[in-house]
Amino acid sequence: MPLPEQIVEMNEESEELYKAIQQLKPTYKHVIILRKLKEFSTTETAHVLNWSESKVKMTLRRALVELEKVLTRGGVINEINRSI
């Protein structure tokens, strides 16, 4: 069972992650939310967004790269790495 301090840190990191996702362009935001947060399959995501499966895969890759940049600019990734 996590310690209270760890729970607070996880909640803060989740909040920072959601803030970073909100900064992305809509297509990146949608694909990350569906694939990574809601855990939809590639096929399900393609159906919801009316995209091909290859577009879902490519957009997700690009979105994750952009998300990493946003998190790095905000110092979130550095904070997470220090706490590990």
PyMOL Python script that loads the backbone (N, CA, C, O; Angstrom):
from pymol import cmd

cmd.read_pdbstr("""\
ATOM      1  N   MET A   1       0.844  -1.176   0.000  1.00  0.00           N
ATOM      2  CA  MET A   1       0.000   0.000   0.000  1.00  0.00           C
ATOM      3  C   MET A   1       0.891   1.241   0.000  1.00  0.00           C
ATOM      4  O   MET A   1       1.817   1.341   0.805  1.00  0.00           O
ATOM      5  N   PRO A   2       0.613   2.191  -0.904  1.00  0.00           N
ATOM      6  CA  PRO A   2       1.456   3.384  -0.971  1.00  0.00           C
ATOM      7  C   PRO A   2       1.311   4.252   0.274  1.00  0.00           C
ATOM      8  O   PRO A   2       0.261   4.293   0.916  1.00  0.00           O
ATOM      9  N   LEU A   3       2.385   4.931   0.585  1.00  0.00           N
ATOM     10  CA  LEU A   3       2.379   5.880   1.696  1.00  0.00           C
ATOM     11  C   LEU A   3       1.595   7.126   1.302  1.00  0.00           C
ATOM     12  O   LEU A   3       1.453   7.412   0.113  1.00  0.00           O
ATOM     13  N   PRO A   4       1.083   7.871   2.282  1.00  0.00           N
ATOM     14  CA  PRO A   4       0.335   9.093   1.956  1.00  0.00           C
ATOM     15  C   PRO A   4       1.119  10.065   1.077  1.00  0.00           C
ATOM     16  O   PRO A   4       0.553  10.690   0.180  1.00  0.00           O
ATOM     17  N   GLU A   5       2.420  10.192   1.334  1.00  0.00           N
ATOM     18  CA  GLU A   5       3.239  11.097   0.519  1.00  0.00           C
ATOM     19  C   GLU A   5       3.274  10.649  -0.938  1.00  0.00           C
ATOM     20  O   GLU A   5       3.243  11.469  -1.855  1.00  0.00           O
ATOM     21  N   GLN A   6       3.338   9.333  -1.134  1.00  0.00           N
ATOM     22  CA  GLN A   6       3.365   8.797  -2.493  1.00  0.00           C
ATOM     23  C   GLN A   6       2.036   9.038  -3.204  1.00  0.00           C
ATOM     24  O   GLN A   6       2.009   9.318  -4.402  1.00  0.00           O
ATOM     25  N   ILE A   7       0.951   8.930  -2.473  1.00  0.00           N
ATOM     26  CA  ILE A   7      -0.370   9.177  -3.059  1.00  0.00           C
ATOM     27  C   ILE A   7      -0.484  10.625  -3.497  1.00  0.00           C
ATOM     28  O   ILE A   7      -0.995  10.909  -4.581  1.00  0.00           O
ATOM     29  N   VAL A   8      -0.013  11.543  -2.664  1.00  0.00           N
ATOM     30  CA  VAL A   8      -0.047  12.969  -3.010  1.00  0.00           C
ATOM     31  C   VAL A   8       0.786  13.220  -4.256  1.00  0.00           C
ATOM     32  O   VAL A   8       0.354  13.941  -5.155  1.00  0.00           O
ATOM     33  N   GLU A   9       1.984  12.630  -4.318  1.00  0.00           N
ATOM     34  CA  GLU A   9       2.851  12.801  -5.489  1.00  0.00           C
ATOM     35  C   GLU A   9       2.180  12.263  -6.749  1.00  0.00           C
ATOM     36  O   GLU A   9       2.242  12.899  -7.801  1.00  0.00           O
ATOM     37  N   MET A  10       1.538  11.096  -6.656  1.00  0.00           N
ATOM     38  CA  MET A  10       0.863  10.518  -7.819  1.00  0.00           C
ATOM     39  C   MET A  10      -0.269  11.426  -8.288  1.00  0.00           C
ATOM     40  O   MET A  10      -0.450  11.624  -9.489  1.00  0.00           O
ATOM     41  N   ASN A  11      -1.026  11.974  -7.350  1.00  0.00           N
ATOM     42  CA  ASN A  11      -2.122  12.874  -7.715  1.00  0.00           C
ATOM     43  C   ASN A  11      -1.598  14.135  -8.386  1.00  0.00           C
ATOM     44  O   ASN A  11      -2.183  14.613  -9.358  1.00  0.00           O
ATOM     45  N   GLU A  12      -0.491  14.678  -7.870  1.00  0.00           N
ATOM     46  CA  GLU A  12       0.096  15.877  -8.472  1.00  0.00           C
ATOM     47  C   GLU A  12       0.599  15.580  -9.879  1.00  0.00           C
ATOM     48  O   GLU A  12       0.417  16.388 -10.790  1.00  0.00           O
ATOM     49  N   GLU A  13       1.229  14.424 -10.058  1.00  0.00           N
ATOM     50  CA  GLU A  13       1.729  14.045 -11.379  1.00  0.00           C
ATOM     51  C   GLU A  13       0.572  13.842 -12.356  1.00  0.00           C
ATOM     52  O   GLU A  13       0.671  14.229 -13.521  1.00  0.00           O
ATOM     53  N   SER A  14      -0.519  13.241 -11.895  1.00  0.00           N
ATOM     54  CA  SER A  14      -1.693  13.053 -12.751  1.00  0.00           C
ATOM     55  C   SER A  14      -2.269  14.391 -13.173  1.00  0.00           C
ATOM     56  O   SER A  14      -2.650  14.575 -14.329  1.00  0.00           O
ATOM     57  N   GLU A  15      -2.332  15.323 -12.237  1.00  0.00           N
ATOM     58  CA  GLU A  15      -2.857  16.654 -12.546  1.00  0.00           C
ATOM     59  C   GLU A  15      -1.986  17.347 -13.592  1.00  0.00           C
ATOM     60  O   GLU A  15      -2.504  17.976 -14.514  1.00  0.00           O
ATOM     61  N   GLU A  16      -0.667  17.234 -13.451  1.00  0.00           N
ATOM     62  CA  GLU A  16       0.253  17.833 -14.422  1.00  0.00           C
ATOM     63  C   GLU A  16       0.097  17.174 -15.791  1.00  0.00           C
ATOM     64  O   GLU A  16       0.158  17.848 -16.820  1.00  0.00           O
ATOM     65  N   LEU A  17      -0.103  15.873 -15.799  1.00  0.00           N
ATOM     66  CA  LEU A  17      -0.291  15.152 -17.056  1.00  0.00           C
ATOM     67  C   LEU A  17      -1.547  15.646 -17.773  1.00  0.00           C
ATOM     68  O   LEU A  17      -1.512  15.909 -18.975  1.00  0.00           O
ATOM     69  N   TYR A  18      -2.643  15.770 -17.049  1.00  0.00           N
ATOM     70  CA  TYR A  18      -3.889  16.247 -17.660  1.00  0.00           C
ATOM     71  C   TYR A  18      -3.747  17.683 -18.168  1.00  0.00           C
ATOM     72  O   TYR A  18      -4.279  18.025 -19.224  1.00  0.00           O
ATOM     73  N   LYS A  19      -3.035  18.516 -17.423  1.00  0.00           N
ATOM     74  CA  LYS A  19      -2.803  19.898 -17.876  1.00  0.00           C
ATOM     75  C   LYS A  19      -1.995  19.898 -19.171  1.00  0.00           C
ATOM     76  O   LYS A  19      -2.279  20.665 -20.090  1.00  0.00           O
ATOM     77  N   ALA A  20      -0.988  19.033 -19.233  1.00  0.00           N
ATOM     78  CA  ALA A  20      -0.150  18.958 -20.434  1.00  0.00           C
ATOM     79  C   ALA A  20      -0.964  18.462 -21.628  1.00  0.00           C
ATOM     80  O   ALA A  20      -0.819  18.983 -22.733  1.00  0.00           O
ATOM     81  N   ILE A  21      -1.807  17.475 -21.417  1.00  0.00           N
ATOM     82  CA  ILE A  21      -2.645  16.954 -22.504  1.00  0.00           C
ATOM     83  C   ILE A  21      -3.555  18.050 -23.038  1.00  0.00           C
ATOM     84  O   ILE A  21      -3.778  18.133 -24.246  1.00  0.00           O
ATOM     85  N   GLN A  22      -4.080  18.884 -22.163  1.00  0.00           N
ATOM     86  CA  GLN A  22      -4.977  19.963 -22.582  1.00  0.00           C
ATOM     87  C   GLN A  22      -4.271  20.992 -23.468  1.00  0.00           C
ATOM     88  O   GLN A  22      -4.929  21.721 -24.209  1.00  0.00           O
ATOM     89  N   GLN A  23      -2.950  21.056 -23.400  1.00  0.00           N
ATOM     90  CA  GLN A  23      -2.191  22.000 -24.218  1.00  0.00           C
ATOM     91  C   GLN A  23      -1.967  21.501 -25.647  1.00  0.00           C
ATOM     92  O   GLN A  23      -1.551  22.270 -26.514  1.00  0.00           O
ATOM     93  N   LEU A  24      -2.236  20.241 -25.891  1.00  0.00           N
ATOM     94  CA  LEU A  24      -2.007  19.662 -27.217  1.00  0.00           C
ATOM     95  C   LEU A  24      -3.126  20.044 -28.178  1.00  0.00           C
ATOM     96  O   LEU A  24      -4.224  20.419 -27.766  1.00  0.00           O
ATOM     97  N   LYS A  25      -2.819  19.938 -29.473  1.00  0.00           N
ATOM     98  CA  LYS A  25      -3.872  20.208 -30.455  1.00  0.00           C
ATOM     99  C   LYS A  25      -4.935  19.116 -30.349  1.00  0.00           C
ATOM    100  O   LYS A  25      -4.644  18.011 -29.892  1.00  0.00           O
ATOM    101  N   PRO A  26      -6.154  19.416 -30.764  1.00  0.00           N
ATOM    102  CA  PRO A  26      -7.280  18.492 -30.546  1.00  0.00           C
ATOM    103  C   PRO A  26      -7.054  17.061 -31.036  1.00  0.00           C
ATOM    104  O   PRO A  26      -7.419  16.117 -30.334  1.00  0.00           O
ATOM    105  N   THR A  27      -6.472  16.875 -32.202  1.00  0.00           N
ATOM    106  CA  THR A  27      -6.290  15.503 -32.697  1.00  0.00           C
ATOM    107  C   THR A  27      -5.363  14.713 -31.778  1.00  0.00           C
ATOM    108  O   THR A  27      -5.611  13.537 -31.511  1.00  0.00           O
ATOM    109  N   TYR A  28      -4.300  15.351 -31.295  1.00  0.00           N
ATOM    110  CA  TYR A  28      -3.372  14.680 -30.379  1.00  0.00           C
ATOM    111  C   TYR A  28      -4.064  14.379 -29.054  1.00  0.00           C
ATOM    112  O   TYR A  28      -3.919  13.292 -28.495  1.00  0.00           O
ATOM    113  N   LYS A  29      -4.807  15.345 -28.569  1.00  0.00           N
ATOM    114  CA  LYS A  29      -5.521  15.187 -27.303  1.00  0.00           C
ATOM    115  C   LYS A  29      -6.496  14.010 -27.391  1.00  0.00           C
ATOM    116  O   LYS A  29      -6.534  13.164 -26.499  1.00  0.00           O
ATOM    117  N   HIS A  30      -7.274  13.961 -28.458  1.00  0.00           N
ATOM    118  CA  HIS A  30      -8.282  12.905 -28.606  1.00  0.00           C
ATOM    119  C   HIS A  30      -7.653  11.516 -28.666  1.00  0.00           C
ATOM    120  O   HIS A  30      -8.120  10.588 -28.006  1.00  0.00           O
ATOM    121  N   VAL A  31      -6.607  11.380 -29.450  1.00  0.00           N
ATOM    122  CA  VAL A  31      -6.010  10.053 -29.613  1.00  0.00           C
ATOM    123  C   VAL A  31      -5.328   9.594 -28.322  1.00  0.00           C
ATOM    124  O   VAL A  31      -5.379   8.407 -28.000  1.00  0.00           O
ATOM    125  N   ILE A  32      -4.698  10.491 -27.585  1.00  0.00           N
ATOM    126  CA  ILE A  32      -4.076  10.104 -26.313  1.00  0.00           C
ATOM    127  C   ILE A  32      -5.145   9.702 -25.299  1.00  0.00           C
ATOM    128  O   ILE A  32      -5.002   8.691 -24.610  1.00  0.00           O
ATOM    129  N   ILE A  33      -6.199  10.480 -25.210  1.00  0.00           N
ATOM    130  CA  ILE A  33      -7.261  10.162 -24.252  1.00  0.00           C
ATOM    131  C   ILE A  33      -7.882   8.805 -24.566  1.00  0.00           C
ATOM    132  O   ILE A  33      -8.059   7.980 -23.670  1.00  0.00           O
ATOM    133  N   LEU A  34      -8.211   8.574 -25.826  1.00  0.00           N
ATOM    134  CA  LEU A  34      -8.853   7.307 -26.184  1.00  0.00           C
ATOM    135  C   LEU A  34      -7.924   6.109 -26.031  1.00  0.00           C
ATOM    136  O   LEU A  34      -8.307   5.093 -25.450  1.00  0.00           O
ATOM    137  N   ARG A  35      -6.697   6.225 -26.552  1.00  0.00           N
ATOM    138  CA  ARG A  35      -5.791   5.066 -26.554  1.00  0.00           C
ATOM    139  C   ARG A  35      -5.126   4.823 -25.200  1.00  0.00           C
ATOM    140  O   ARG A  35      -5.034   3.680 -24.753  1.00  0.00           O
ATOM    141  N   LYS A  36      -4.668   5.877 -24.552  1.00  0.00           N
ATOM    142  CA  LYS A  36      -3.871   5.688 -23.339  1.00  0.00           C
ATOM    143  C   LYS A  36      -4.655   5.821 -22.039  1.00  0.00           C
ATOM    144  O   LYS A  36      -4.379   5.106 -21.076  1.00  0.00           O
ATOM    145  N   LEU A  37      -5.617   6.717 -22.001  1.00  0.00           N
ATOM    146  CA  LEU A  37      -6.364   6.905 -20.756  1.00  0.00           C
ATOM    147  C   LEU A  37      -7.609   6.026 -20.699  1.00  0.00           C
ATOM    148  O   LEU A  37      -7.891   5.408 -19.672  1.00  0.00           O
ATOM    149  N   LYS A  38      -8.348   5.970 -21.794  1.00  0.00           N
ATOM    150  CA  LYS A  38      -9.563   5.137 -21.842  1.00  0.00           C
ATOM    151  C   LYS A  38      -9.258   3.706 -22.269  1.00  0.00           C
ATOM    152  O   LYS A  38     -10.114   2.827 -22.167  1.00  0.00           O
ATOM    153  N   GLU A  39      -8.032   3.471 -22.749  1.00  0.00           N
ATOM    154  CA  GLU A  39      -7.546   2.153 -23.162  1.00  0.00           C
ATOM    155  C   GLU A  39      -8.366   1.523 -24.285  1.00  0.00           C
ATOM    156  O   GLU A  39      -8.592   0.313 -24.298  1.00  0.00           O
ATOM    157  N   PHE A  40      -8.809   2.359 -25.227  1.00  0.00           N
ATOM    158  CA  PHE A  40      -9.475   1.841 -26.421  1.00  0.00           C
ATOM    159  C   PHE A  40      -8.425   1.152 -27.295  1.00  0.00           C
ATOM    160  O   PHE A  40      -7.251   1.520 -27.267  1.00  0.00           O
ATOM    161  N   SER A  41      -8.846   0.170 -28.057  1.00  0.00           N
ATOM    162  CA  SER A  41      -7.952  -0.466 -29.024  1.00  0.00           C
ATOM    163  C   SER A  41      -7.742   0.491 -30.202  1.00  0.00           C
ATOM    164  O   SER A  41      -8.442   1.495 -30.336  1.00  0.00           O
ATOM    165  N   THR A  42      -6.775   0.160 -31.041  1.00  0.00           N
ATOM    166  CA  THR A  42      -6.546   0.962 -32.241  1.00  0.00           C
ATOM    167  C   THR A  42      -7.792   0.950 -33.120  1.00  0.00           C
ATOM    168  O   THR A  42      -8.186   1.982 -33.664  1.00  0.00           O
ATOM    169  N   THR A  43      -8.405  -0.211 -33.254  1.00  0.00           N
ATOM    170  CA  THR A  43      -9.614  -0.343 -34.071  1.00  0.00           C
ATOM    171  C   THR A  43     -10.760   0.493 -33.512  1.00  0.00           C
ATOM    172  O   THR A  43     -11.444   1.194 -34.258  1.00  0.00           O
ATOM    173  N   GLU A  44     -10.968   0.420 -32.209  1.00  0.00           N
ATOM    174  CA  GLU A  44     -12.038   1.204 -31.574  1.00  0.00           C
ATOM    175  C   GLU A  44     -11.797   2.704 -31.741  1.00  0.00           C
ATOM    176  O   GLU A  44     -12.719   3.466 -32.032  1.00  0.00           O
ATOM    177  N   THR A  45     -10.552   3.108 -31.553  1.00  0.00           N
ATOM    178  CA  THR A  45     -10.206   4.527 -31.694  1.00  0.00           C
ATOM    179  C   THR A  45     -10.432   4.994 -33.121  1.00  0.00           C
ATOM    180  O   THR A  45     -10.965   6.080 -33.350  1.00  0.00           O
ATOM    181  N   ALA A  46     -10.027   4.174 -34.077  1.00  0.00           N
ATOM    182  CA  ALA A  46     -10.233   4.517 -35.487  1.00  0.00           C
ATOM    183  C   ALA A  46     -11.721   4.690 -35.781  1.00  0.00           C
ATOM    184  O   ALA A  46     -12.114   5.612 -36.496  1.00  0.00           O
ATOM    185  N   HIS A  47     -12.531   3.816 -35.238  1.00  0.00           N
ATOM    186  CA  HIS A  47     -13.983   3.900 -35.452  1.00  0.00           C
ATOM    187  C   HIS A  47     -14.553   5.185 -34.840  1.00  0.00           C
ATOM    188  O   HIS A  47     -15.326   5.890 -35.489  1.00  0.00           O
ATOM    189  N   VAL A  48     -14.179   5.486 -33.611  1.00  0.00           N
ATOM    190  CA  VAL A  48     -14.696   6.674 -32.918  1.00  0.00           C
ATOM    191  C   VAL A  48     -14.297   7.953 -33.648  1.00  0.00           C
ATOM    192  O   VAL A  48     -15.110   8.863 -33.811  1.00  0.00           O
ATOM    193  N   LEU A  49     -13.037   8.015 -34.086  1.00  0.00           N
ATOM    194  CA  LEU A  49     -12.532   9.235 -34.724  1.00  0.00           C
ATOM    195  C   LEU A  49     -12.768   9.262 -36.234  1.00  0.00           C
ATOM    196  O   LEU A  49     -12.491  10.262 -36.896  1.00  0.00           O
ATOM    197  N   ASN A  50     -13.285   8.148 -36.773  1.00  0.00           N
ATOM    198  CA  ASN A  50     -13.502   8.026 -38.218  1.00  0.00           C
ATOM    199  C   ASN A  50     -12.185   8.174 -38.990  1.00  0.00           C
ATOM    200  O   ASN A  50     -12.115   8.852 -40.015  1.00  0.00           O
ATOM    201  N   TRP A  51     -11.148   7.517 -38.464  1.00  0.00           N
ATOM    202  CA  TRP A  51      -9.816   7.513 -39.059  1.00  0.00           C
ATOM    203  C   TRP A  51      -9.472   6.083 -39.462  1.00  0.00           C
ATOM    204  O   TRP A  51     -10.159   5.135 -39.084  1.00  0.00           O
ATOM    205  N   SER A  52      -8.398   5.946 -40.233  1.00  0.00           N
ATOM    206  CA  SER A  52      -7.854   4.617 -40.502  1.00  0.00           C
ATOM    207  C   SER A  52      -7.020   4.202 -39.283  1.00  0.00           C
ATOM    208  O   SER A  52      -6.608   5.043 -38.484  1.00  0.00           O
ATOM    209  N   GLU A  53      -6.781   2.904 -39.157  1.00  0.00           N
ATOM    210  CA  GLU A  53      -5.955   2.427 -38.048  1.00  0.00           C
ATOM    211  C   GLU A  53      -4.534   2.964 -38.161  1.00  0.00           C
ATOM    212  O   GLU A  53      -3.908   3.276 -37.148  1.00  0.00           O
ATOM    213  N   SER A  54      -4.022   3.072 -39.375  1.00  0.00           N
ATOM    214  CA  SER A  54      -2.660   3.597 -39.538  1.00  0.00           C
ATOM    215  C   SER A  54      -2.581   5.060 -39.107  1.00  0.00           C
ATOM    216  O   SER A  54      -1.570   5.489 -38.551  1.00  0.00           O
ATOM    217  N   LYS A  55      -3.645   5.831 -39.363  1.00  0.00           N
ATOM    218  CA  LYS A  55      -3.650   7.229 -38.912  1.00  0.00           C
ATOM    219  C   LYS A  55      -3.665   7.298 -37.387  1.00  0.00           C
ATOM    220  O   LYS A  55      -3.009   8.160 -36.802  1.00  0.00           O
ATOM    221  N   VAL A  56      -4.403   6.405 -36.744  1.00  0.00           N
ATOM    222  CA  VAL A  56      -4.423   6.370 -35.279  1.00  0.00           C
ATOM    223  C   VAL A  56      -3.018   6.104 -34.749  1.00  0.00           C
ATOM    224  O   VAL A  56      -2.550   6.797 -33.846  1.00  0.00           O
ATOM    225  N   LYS A  57      -2.349   5.101 -35.309  1.00  0.00           N
ATOM    226  CA  LYS A  57      -1.006   4.740 -34.843  1.00  0.00           C
ATOM    227  C   LYS A  57      -0.014   5.878 -35.042  1.00  0.00           C
ATOM    228  O   LYS A  57       0.751   6.204 -34.134  1.00  0.00           O
ATOM    229  N   MET A  58      -0.025   6.481 -36.226  1.00  0.00           N
ATOM    230  CA  MET A  58       0.912   7.559 -36.525  1.00  0.00           C
ATOM    231  C   MET A  58       0.627   8.791 -35.667  1.00  0.00           C
ATOM    232  O   MET A  58       1.549   9.408 -35.133  1.00  0.00           O
ATOM    233  N   THR A  59      -0.636   9.140 -35.540  1.00  0.00           N
ATOM    234  CA  THR A  59      -0.998  10.319 -34.751  1.00  0.00           C
ATOM    235  C   THR A  59      -0.653  10.102 -33.282  1.00  0.00           C
ATOM    236  O   THR A  59      -0.207  11.030 -32.608  1.00  0.00           O
ATOM    237  N   LEU A  60      -0.853   8.894 -32.784  1.00  0.00           N
ATOM    238  CA  LEU A  60      -0.507   8.603 -31.395  1.00  0.00           C
ATOM    239  C   LEU A  60       0.992   8.764 -31.173  1.00  0.00           C
ATOM    240  O   LEU A  60       1.411   9.355 -30.178  1.00  0.00           O
ATOM    241  N   ARG A  61       1.802   8.242 -32.091  1.00  0.00           N
ATOM    242  CA  ARG A  61       3.261   8.401 -31.956  1.00  0.00           C
ATOM    243  C   ARG A  61       3.641   9.872 -31.896  1.00  0.00           C
ATOM    244  O   ARG A  61       4.413  10.288 -31.033  1.00  0.00           O
ATOM    245  N   ARG A  62       3.099  10.646 -32.810  1.00  0.00           N
ATOM    246  CA  ARG A  62       3.403  12.077 -32.849  1.00  0.00           C
ATOM    247  C   ARG A  62       2.891  12.787 -31.599  1.00  0.00           C
ATOM    248  O   ARG A  62       3.560  13.665 -31.055  1.00  0.00           O
ATOM    249  N   ALA A  63       1.711  12.401 -31.155  1.00  0.00           N
ATOM    250  CA  ALA A  63       1.116  13.024 -29.969  1.00  0.00           C
ATOM    251  C   ALA A  63       1.951  12.750 -28.725  1.00  0.00           C
ATOM    252  O   ALA A  63       2.130  13.637 -27.890  1.00  0.00           O
ATOM    253  N   LEU A  64       2.461  11.537 -28.595  1.00  0.00           N
ATOM    254  CA  LEU A  64       3.271  11.201 -27.429  1.00  0.00           C
ATOM    255  C   LEU A  64       4.596  11.954 -27.430  1.00  0.00           C
ATOM    256  O   LEU A  64       5.085  12.353 -26.373  1.00  0.00           O
ATOM    257  N   VAL A  65       5.176  12.151 -28.609  1.00  0.00           N
ATOM    258  CA  VAL A  65       6.400  12.952 -28.718  1.00  0.00           C
ATOM    259  C   VAL A  65       6.114  14.386 -28.281  1.00  0.00           C
ATOM    260  O   VAL A  65       6.884  14.978 -27.525  1.00  0.00           O
ATOM    261  N   GLU A  66       5.015  14.932 -28.757  1.00  0.00           N
ATOM    262  CA  GLU A  66       4.641  16.305 -28.398  1.00  0.00           C
ATOM    263  C   GLU A  66       4.318  16.411 -26.906  1.00  0.00           C
ATOM    264  O   GLU A  66       4.685  17.394 -26.262  1.00  0.00           O
ATOM    265  N   LEU A  67       3.645  15.423 -26.365  1.00  0.00           N
ATOM    266  CA  LEU A  67       3.327  15.421 -24.938  1.00  0.00           C
ATOM    267  C   LEU A  67       4.604  15.405 -24.103  1.00  0.00           C
ATOM    268  O   LEU A  67       4.704  16.103 -23.094  1.00  0.00           O
ATOM    269  N   GLU A  68       5.569  14.611 -24.525  1.00  0.00           N
ATOM    270  CA  GLU A  68       6.845  14.573 -23.809  1.00  0.00           C
ATOM    271  C   GLU A  68       7.514  15.945 -23.828  1.00  0.00           C
ATOM    272  O   GLU A  68       8.080  16.373 -22.822  1.00  0.00           O
ATOM    273  N   LYS A  69       7.453  16.633 -24.961  1.00  0.00           N
ATOM    274  CA  LYS A  69       8.026  17.981 -25.049  1.00  0.00           C
ATOM    275  C   LYS A  69       7.333  18.936 -24.082  1.00  0.00           C
ATOM    276  O   LYS A  69       7.991  19.713 -23.390  1.00  0.00           O
ATOM    277  N   VAL A  70       6.009  18.874 -24.038  1.00  0.00           N
ATOM    278  CA  VAL A  70       5.243  19.753 -23.140  1.00  0.00           C
ATOM    279  C   VAL A  70       5.604  19.455 -21.686  1.00  0.00           C
ATOM    280  O   VAL A  70       5.808  20.374 -20.893  1.00  0.00           O
ATOM    281  N   LEU A  71       5.682  18.186 -21.342  1.00  0.00           N
ATOM    282  CA  LEU A  71       6.015  17.810 -19.970  1.00  0.00           C
ATOM    283  C   LEU A  71       7.444  18.208 -19.611  1.00  0.00           C
ATOM    284  O   LEU A  71       7.709  18.611 -18.479  1.00  0.00           O
ATOM    285  N   THR A  72       8.356  18.099 -20.558  1.00  0.00           N
ATOM    286  CA  THR A  72       9.740  18.490 -20.314  1.00  0.00           C
ATOM    287  C   THR A  72       9.846  19.996 -20.119  1.00  0.00           C
ATOM    288  O   THR A  72      10.535  20.466 -19.213  1.00  0.00           O
ATOM    289  N   ARG A  73       9.155  20.752 -20.980  1.00  0.00           N
ATOM    290  CA  ARG A  73       9.160  22.219 -20.835  1.00  0.00           C
ATOM    291  C   ARG A  73       8.618  22.642 -19.479  1.00  0.00           C
ATOM    292  O   ARG A  73       9.103  23.600 -18.878  1.00  0.00           O
ATOM    293  N   GLY A  74       7.622  21.929 -19.008  1.00  0.00           N
ATOM    294  CA  GLY A  74       7.016  22.260 -17.720  1.00  0.00           C
ATOM    295  C   GLY A  74       7.797  21.730 -16.531  1.00  0.00           C
ATOM    296  O   GLY A  74       7.433  21.984 -15.383  1.00  0.00           O
ATOM    297  N   GLY A  75       8.864  20.998 -16.798  1.00  0.00           N
ATOM    298  CA  GLY A  75       9.689  20.457 -15.723  1.00  0.00           C
ATOM    299  C   GLY A  75       9.119  19.213 -15.068  1.00  0.00           C
ATOM    300  O   GLY A  75       9.693  18.710 -14.102  1.00  0.00           O
ATOM    301  N   VAL A  76       8.016  18.712 -15.564  1.00  0.00           N
ATOM    302  CA  VAL A  76       7.363  17.561 -14.940  1.00  0.00           C
ATOM    303  C   VAL A  76       8.209  16.308 -15.089  1.00  0.00           C
ATOM    304  O   VAL A  76       8.354  15.546 -14.133  1.00  0.00           O
ATOM    305  N   ILE A  77       8.769  16.083 -16.267  1.00  0.00           N
ATOM    306  CA  ILE A  77       9.574  14.876 -16.486  1.00  0.00           C
ATOM    307  C   ILE A  77      10.805  14.893 -15.593  1.00  0.00           C
ATOM    308  O   ILE A  77      11.168  13.858 -15.033  1.00  0.00           O
ATOM    309  N   ASN A  78      11.447  16.031 -15.446  1.00  0.00           N
ATOM    310  CA  ASN A  78      12.616  16.119 -14.570  1.00  0.00           C
ATOM    311  C   ASN A  78      12.243  15.813 -13.125  1.00  0.00           C
ATOM    312  O   ASN A  78      12.995  15.132 -12.429  1.00  0.00           O
ATOM    313  N   GLU A  79      11.095  16.305 -12.662  1.00  0.00           N
ATOM    314  CA  GLU A  79      10.642  16.034 -11.298  1.00  0.00           C
ATOM    315  C   GLU A  79      10.362  14.551 -11.103  1.00  0.00           C
ATOM    316  O   GLU A  79      10.716  13.983 -10.070  1.00  0.00           O
ATOM    317  N   ILE A  80       9.732  13.924 -12.085  1.00  0.00           N
ATOM    318  CA  ILE A  80       9.422  12.497 -11.989  1.00  0.00           C
ATOM    319  C   ILE A  80      10.713  11.691 -11.952  1.00  0.00           C
ATOM    320  O   ILE A  80      10.844  10.771 -11.145  1.00  0.00           O
ATOM    321  N   ASN A  81      11.673  12.027 -12.819  1.00  0.00           N
ATOM    322  CA  ASN A  81      12.942  11.303 -12.846  1.00  0.00           C
ATOM    323  C   ASN A  81      13.689  11.435 -11.526  1.00  0.00           C
ATOM    324  O   ASN A  81      14.326  10.480 -11.081  1.00  0.00           O
ATOM    325  N   ARG A  82      13.621  12.598 -10.895  1.00  0.00           N
ATOM    326  CA  ARG A  82      14.293  12.800  -9.613  1.00  0.00           C
ATOM    327  C   ARG A  82      13.644  11.979  -8.507  1.00  0.00           C
ATOM    328  O   ARG A  82      14.326  11.530  -7.585  1.00  0.00           O
ATOM    329  N   SER A  83      12.342  11.781  -8.591  1.00  0.00           N
ATOM    330  CA  SER A  83      11.648  11.055  -7.524  1.00  0.00           C
ATOM    331  C   SER A  83      11.781   9.541  -7.665  1.00  0.00           C
ATOM    332  O   SER A  83      11.461   8.800  -6.736  1.00  0.00           O
ATOM    333  N   ILE A  84      12.249   9.083  -8.819  1.00  0.00           N
ATOM    334  CA  ILE A  84      12.373   7.625  -9.041  1.00  0.00           C
ATOM    335  C   ILE A  84      13.633   7.087  -8.410  1.00  0.00           C
ATOM    336  O   ILE A  84      13.902   5.889  -8.494  1.00  0.00           O
TER     337      ILE A  84
END
""", "prot")
cmd.dss("prot")
cmd.show_as("cartoon", "prot")
cmd.util.cbc("prot")
cmd.orient("prot")
